[in-house]
Amino acid sequence: MDTRDVRRTSDDSLAGALRMALGALFLMTGVMKLAVPMLSEAFSAQLVAGGIPLIGIMRWLVPLVEIGAGLALLVGAFTRIVALVIIFVMSIASYVHVVADDPEVFPLQPQEPVVPLAVIVMAVYLVWRGGGSGSVDLRDVPRGA
């Protein structure tokens, strides 16, 4: 398998819309975790509540991964690989939502893992279909999902 297989996609409008929505979501959440003190503190509290190791590193690494994933999704490059990364990150986020017993560590979303699970469903579609309409993958790689 080479990168052409991973990047192959079709002109799928739903995949393109999901990719753009997730790209915007991840770009915004990554930036907000770094730039908005209240959200940065809440994210740190989520890491503590979930017992996530290496909090000092993860506090910076996760938002940077989210920003990179968001940018990659917005342009539609290597969508399947990025979607797998998102599934991994959102699986951990789902776990944190379940084990955290303080609703105040989730200031902008419900304590239940509604958002992470919805994102996982959308990312699974992108793993299956690729970047879809408007993606760099569609332009640069022979078509066919």
ZIKA-V936915 format. One record per residue. RES is the residue in one small letter. OMEGA is omega as a letter, one per 20 degrees, with the letter a starting at -180 (* if undefined). D_LAST is the distance of its C-alpha to the last C-alpha in Angstrom with 2 decimals. Layout:
# ZIKA-V936915
res: (RES;RES)
omega: (OMEGA;OMEGA)
d_last: (D_LAST;D_LAST)
This chain:
# ZIKA-V936915
res: (m;d;t;r;d;v;r;r;t;s;d;d;s;l;a;g;a;l;r;m;a;l;g;a;l;f;l;m;t;g;v;m;k;l;a;v;p;m;l;s;e;a;f;s;a;q;l;v;a;g;g;i;p;l;i;g;i;m;r;w;l;v;p;l;v;e;i;g;a;g;l;a;l;l;v;g;a;f;t;r;i;v;a;l;v;i;i;f;v;m;s;i;a;s;y;v;h;v;v;a;d;d;p;e;v;f;p;l;q;p;q;e;p;v;v;p;l;a;v;i;v;m;a;v;y;l;v;w;r;g;g;g;s;g;s;v;d;l;r;d;v;p;r;g;a)
omega: (r;a;r;r;a;a;a;a;r;a;a;a;r;r;r;r;r;r;r;r;r;r;r;r;a;r;a;a;r;r;a;r;r;a;a;a;a;a;r;r;r;r;r;r;r;r;r;a;r;a;a;a;r;a;a;r;a;r;r;a;a;r;r;r;r;r;r;r;r;r;r;r;a;r;r;r;r;a;a;a;r;r;r;r;r;r;r;a;a;r;r;r;r;r;a;r;a;a;a;a;r;a;a;r;r;a;a;a;r;r;r;a;a;a;r;a;r;r;r;r;r;a;r;r;r;r;a;a;a;a;r;a;r;a;r;r;a;a;a;a;r;a;r;r;*)
d_last: (14.63;14.89;13.86;11.32;9.26;9.99;9.36;6.10;4.68;5.30;8.95;9.14;12.90;13.34;11.22;13.23;16.39;16.07;15.39;18.44;20.55;20.04;20.64;23.85;24.90;24.64;26.26;29.07;29.72;29.85;32.25;34.31;34.78;36.25;38.16;39.49;42.25;42.13;38.40;38.87;41.69;39.75;36.85;39.44;40.99;37.68;37.34;40.93;40.56;37.54;39.37;36.69;38.13;38.68;38.98;40.35;37.23;34.70;36.37;35.17;32.10;30.14;30.61;29.72;26.46;25.78;26.61;24.40;21.43;22.22;22.43;19.18;17.37;19.35;18.20;14.60;15.09;13.69;12.61;11.50;14.89;16.78;15.55;16.87;20.07;20.38;20.13;22.87;25.03;24.77;25.64;28.78;29.43;29.30;31.79;34.03;34.02;35.16;37.88;39.27;42.26;43.14;41.40;42.70;40.20;37.49;39.03;36.07;34.28;35.33;36.37;34.05;30.52;29.05;27.30;25.87;24.53;22.93;21.31;20.02;18.40;16.67;15.64;14.21;11.87;10.85;10.54;8.18;6.00;7.24;9.88;9.07;12.01;14.70;13.29;14.58;11.31;10.06;13.45;13.90;10.91;9.65;6.85;3.78;0.00)
